[in-house]
Amino acid sequence: HVLSVACKVVKKKHISEQFWELGQDTGVYILLQSLCSRFPLEFSPFIRLCISLSECGAEKIFHYLDGLSSYIELLDNNRADSIDTISDGQWQLQRDKFIYRPDSNTSGLVIPKGTLGTLYDENPGLPYIVWDWEYSAWQLILCKIDDLLRIARHNIELSPLSLVNDVKYAIDLVGHMVQSDFSLATRLQPIITRIYPLVQRFNTGNGVTLDMISSCVKCLVTLAQHEPHKVWKDLQQTGFLPYTGRVYSDVAMAASGAGIFPGNYGNLLGNQERQVGQYPVTKEFLCLLSTLIKGLFSKQSVEISQDVLACVIFVQWEIFASFHKWRYMDITEREEIGKRSLEIFHNVLHVSPVVFGDSEVIGKRSSVAVRDAVVHGLLHTNAGETLLHILATGVDAIELRLIEYGSFLNNPAQDLTQLIKLAFSVVNRLLILKPNQDIMSPLEQELTEQHRTVLQDTPLIATIASYIYHRHDPRLPTLSTLLLKRLAMVAPMSIYGSLGIQVEALKDAYQSRLEALTEDTRLKVVILEFLTVAVETQPGLIELFLDLEVKDLSRLNATEVKSTTEKEINLGKWSILQIVLDMIESNKQGTTHCPPELHAACLSFLYSLWQDRRDTAMSVLRKRPQFWENVTTPLFKDLTLSTDIGTKGISAEVKTVAYAMKIISSESYYIASGSLDKDFKAQLQKLQQDNRYVYWSQ
């Protein structure tokens, strides 16, 4: 369809600019004028094109709609005594025509007496008349909304679907214009204020009504990005959002959902959306709540925090805990709902720790913080099981989607990947924020289960580790490895035992990605951080990665065997130490092969061997050529203060120097001076001669 193509094309900024510059005789402007000549008889096509044009020309569209020069309607809408013919095809109004009568809210819409019109009869039996009359489309939209509200006040079921559909497109237009140019919100305020009564009264209806309410909520999302407190206050008066009349003092009670009322939205979800398997309002509601949470952090209030708590816990219980079990007309909505739910939890756990993270005192009672309720709910309720269900999706499911659609771009696999990434981010944060208790939560128990689980036949930890095979988005294996690192720090479990027969293959995958020159630096850093923790807490796993080989003495003669002592242990061909030593070579430090963040992670890993007194590994490293030179190289360089590397780069350089200092200080402390390696002594003397100790102590 020409209109659909035009709507997509004019959204591009450079094309939209050409549209306004070329004038009225070319291109899409002809289509715009054609659609305008049929407005408002054919309401939606004209508004759809205006929506697309407003992406880059909201101000111009506002003025264009504020001064339309013709009004078209069916001839049958006029009484015989109200119009009179003055010539062939020309008619004239004999009295004022009230399209919408004035009332206490609006001035109505009236075509004045004497206005001329032209009769057209293109479709036999459906003649229409075009009145030569200048009016504002914004006033027309305002009257349409008031008319719909008037009908809904008596009986929502009597609302004409065509009118509901017109209001939906009108609200879409307002939302796009405000998003493109928020300064227009003041001039569009009469329409914006009527959005709240719409979401208040339309708490039941059909699919068209759901689309209209979703457009209203989407418009409120745009407004909430600029005026979150005003939107929150006005919404609270409509009863649309879930709410509670309590001030919770017990976190378990708050997380249970007791005393939380669903509001108009909850009624729409239970009575309409779940029944038909379409969730337009739910998707926009989740987006609105996420936006409000980010915007409300600047004003701390007990009343706000408790109502936010009601909304978030409602999402946990009524949406997130069961969304994967709902029926869907469009299966892609499932990942969308999951993503938007997790974004809410992510915002509460990450973005707003100050406001929603500290309990407040009211009288002698303390109110439960939103963050504490979210943490408890995800750790102890069915919402946590859903979180693990997402983690258990597995890399194979993503690969199957990629194969099915052939590309990672604009592919449902992207949505699934984003969903899993958000789940990892939330779980990682949960393990950081969880209360210090002796009893493990259900979520932690399921995560650390070393045998088959209720979710799948293999341990969940093996599925989490297998995301290292995903190569289209490095952020996913990075987050999965971060979770392994967190589990290695806090959970009493053997990751080596949980991985089972997959452990060798996974070890090769991790080392392959660590060794690759084109791999994401952040992923490499996280892998090394995981192994650094594993040195202390996962002896079986770290031995596998170190891959230290005992020299075969059977092939040596008696004299050689007697002289062989410390040389019996060598680095295996696939030892992680080979990769680390290669990365920290002096000529690679500070280059793309070993940027500051990666260099710091390498030395941190090496220091963990000294800290945990891994004597076998240390003895092998000491004998490596130029090992001590490579370790101490950062100490001979002055700290870079260039803005090119940024604050993170400077911080990484400082960490690198600190770990190098820790390694040489540990070596000096534990090894007698007479037994120190000669290369090590040479580096210490060089540091002394160059006054590097003085430099780094300043």
PyMOL commands that set and color helices and strands:
alter all, ss='L'
color gray80, all
select helices_A, chain A and resi 2-9+13-22+28-37+43-65+75-77+137-154+156-158+161-180+182-185+189-192+195-201+207-224+228-236+251-256+263-276+280-298+302-320+323-325+332-351+353-357+370-380+382-391+395-405+412-433+442-447+460-469+475-490+495-515+521-537+539-546+553-555+558-563+566-568+576-583+586-588+596-611+615-622+627-636+646-670+673-675+678-689+692-697
alter helices_A, ss='H'
color red, helices_A
select strands_A, chain A and resi 68-74+83-87+90-93+97-100+109-111+116-120+128-135+243-244+260-261+360-362+365-367+548-550+569-571
alter strands_A, ss='S'
color yellow, strands_A
deselect
rebuild
show_as cartoon
